[in-house]
Structures are given as structure tokens and as C-alpha cells.
Amino acid sequence: MQSSCLRARNTLPTSLRWSRSLWSRSSLRFSAISSRISRTNPRLAFTRSPFSDIFKNSFSSSPTRFITLNVQKDTLAAEKRFFSTNKSQSGDSEILPILPPKSVGLWLLASSTLVFAIIVVGGVTRLTESGLSITEWKPVAGILPPMSQVQWEEEFEKYRATPEFKLLNHSFQLEDFKRIFYMEWGHRVLGRLIGVAFVGPLVFFAVKKRISKPLANKLGGLALLIGAQGGLGWYMVKSGLDDALMETPGAVPRVSQYRLAAHLGLALLLYAGMFSSGLAIVKEWKYATGAQWMGLTTSAFNEALNSPAVMRFKARSWVLTGLIFLTALSGAFVAGLDAGLLYNEFPLMGGRLAPPKDELMSLAYAKRADGSDKWWRNVFENPTTVQFNHRVLAMTSYLGTTLLFLRARSMHAVLPPLTRTAVTAAFAVVNIQLLLGITTLLQLVPVPLAAAHQAGSVMVLSAMIHVLLTLRKPGAAARAWRALHMQRLTGGTKINKSTLQ
């Protein structure tokens, strides 16, 4: 009769064979369940059976190795992977376009909020005449302000050599200088923060393949524009530090209105790119996970978008958005020339709708002997003409938004529901912006009102971008993932996630 230890040795191969068989059956059974879940509820789909990995790891080294399976963890991981990979979860080799997850859209919206903030801070910097307080551009070393009394004295001495100090602020003491220095320093540090907050996540999402290559290239272009914006900002500041201002009779130390408009225009383009991309990604992610598109079914939306009336409405929306952008740029010329301090009345200018022609097109602004450059120099360099142009553009934008709102109400049966809501929001914002503009003018451009007016211009632009987004079809990736999602939902009985926990 064999001893118990000898019997154990003889029966060990048989036990291992039975164990392998049991594990194999469990693996096949789990694969079948996973496949069924993939067809019925894609958010709970598994890309592969974890039992296969357990089987492989368990018998490749030692039969006494213990593996703990956490089904709940795998379920949550599978749920997150569904919309962050370009591979189908159904078990076949079908390749789907990369659909950016919602987190990418939220990151872009957060980045656009930072750009919105720096536009407002930049406006306050201009209004408080703080932009020329820092006379050097140090992208890295300039992150820290002066930390000692000696460093503050050195910075103040550099400012003493500028035309602004000699002509305007010659009575400034060190404490006065610190006040304007910190305003400009905060503006520059916020710009650096935007660069880090945008480029870092962009690299992460690109490396992890959370975004498609075309989108990565587009966002990479925005990252380059952020760097260019920093260089353009310094190029603008240099125009106000030029010693040639000291030799020009009646010159006021200020930055070039052309460079200021370019600086603001690039900031608005950055904001529009981030805001529109982020909002589109969030909307497409919701659509891919089962939500309606702009309040309509896909077929109903396509039918509405192909309507000639809606096509004309969309074209008018594009024109109005461009007009609003142009109006915002004209505001930069008003700020650069302090044109808001002239004709502080509305709607008249000097008791009439428009100033005299010889004031609007003064020959004094021409620099050529024949005066051939008179018209365009007055448009961009004459404060009276600049304010008049801004008024005309602003009122035209307001009238265009009002007409678009009335048109949307008359197209109630044709326009998507979300489009009508977006147009109503744009009309509300443009009314607030009009009141801010008039009040700022009548109150001689106080800093809080003027800053709110500049913020309002970005809000009006945002509202029109939203209108345009409600009139576009979902992207190919969103349509493909939605088709797969709906196919799985209708392929069988839904599986509740709680049953797998």
C-alpha cells in the first residue's frame, strides 16, 4: 500500500490536467459572456478575457501560484477604454476612427477660459498704462519678479530711461512703479501658464493616441500660435519704448495701435480655435454615446441642414461672426489711440450723427506730399475716424444679430432646437454688450466698465461660434462610434453593470 505522499506524487499530473481543463472551460465561458456583453452594451465590453492571462501566468511558472481576479476593476477599465481607442470591442479586427474622449474637450474649454482671462487682463493692463513698465523680455528669467530692494531699484532705473517715464510719469516713486509692474508681470506670467497648460496635455493626448493625427496637427498649430503670441506681445511693447517718441512733437508714449490690434486679433483666433474645438468634441462625444444631435435625430438634422432656408441662415451666421470679429479688432484701435475719450455722447458725435468730413478725413494725417495716403491713415490713425468706425461696426453687428434672431424665430419649424437657443443667447449677449459700450463711452472709459466691455466682445464672439457649431454635422469618427454603439444596444438584452460587480 502506497504512502499518502507517494499517492500525492502520482496523482499530481492528473490534478494538473483537471485544473487546466477547468481553467480552459472557465476562460471559454467568460469569453462567451464578454462577447455577449459586447453586442448588448459596448460600455461594458472587454477587449479580451482576463481568464486567458490568468491561465497563461498560472501554469507557465508554478502550479502553486495564486492570482486574484478583480472583475469590478476590469469592468471600469473596459468602460473607459471604449471611447478612448480606435479598435472595435466586438472581437473582430474592425478599425474605427479615433474619437477624442470628453476629457479632451473639457481641457480645450479650460484652455480657452485661460485665454479669455488673459484678454481681459491685457485690456486692464492697457487701460492702466502698465504695459511699458517691464522694459525687457525674458521668457524664462522673467517668471520671477524682483525679490530684493536692489533688484527693484534696478528695474525702476530701467523704467526711468523710457519715454513714458520722461513724458508722463516723471513723478513716479518706487511704490507707484511696483503697482504697474505687477500688472504687466501678471499678464506675462498668465501667458506662460497658458503655454504650459496647453502644450503639456496636448503631448500627453497625442502620445496616448486619444486624438487623431489631423486634430493633433491642428492643436499643434495653436500651440505654435501661443509662442508667436508671446513674441508679438514683445514686438508691440517695443513700439512704446522707442526713443524716437521723444523727438516727435506732441507724441504720447503708447504702443502702436497696429501691433496692439494684431496682438488682440491673434488672441481672439487662439480663443476661437480652442473654444470651438473643445465644444465640438464634447458635443460629438455625447452624440457618439447615444444623445441626439442638436435636439434632433440624425436624419431630421440632415434634412434640416439641406434646406435652402437653413443654408442661407448658416451663411448669414458666418458673415455676422466675421463682422463681430472685425468690430472687436476696431476696438483695439480705439484703445490704442485713446479714441474713447473723444465725443463722449451717444448716438450723436458733436451734435450730429457723424463729425464733419474734413475732421474724418483730415489732411494732417497724410505723410505723402500728394496726400494719397490720407484715406487709409485717417481710418487707422485718426482718433475721431477710429471711434466713428467702431460705432458703425458695432451698430451694424447689433442690427445683424437682431435680424438673425428675428429670422430664427420665423424658422421655428425648420431650424434645430439648439440653434434657436444659441441665437437667442447671442441676441441677449449683444444687448448687454451694447449697453456696456454706451455706458463706457458716456462715463469717460472707466477701467472696470472698459474691461467688462472687452470681455463682452469675447462673449458675443463665443455666442456666434456656438451658433455655427449647431449648424454643422457630426464628424466621421462620432458617426462611426454612434453606429457601433446603437448596433450593440439593439443587438440583444442590455447587461446591467451592477450584475458584474
Disulfide bonds with the S-S distance in Angstrom:
none
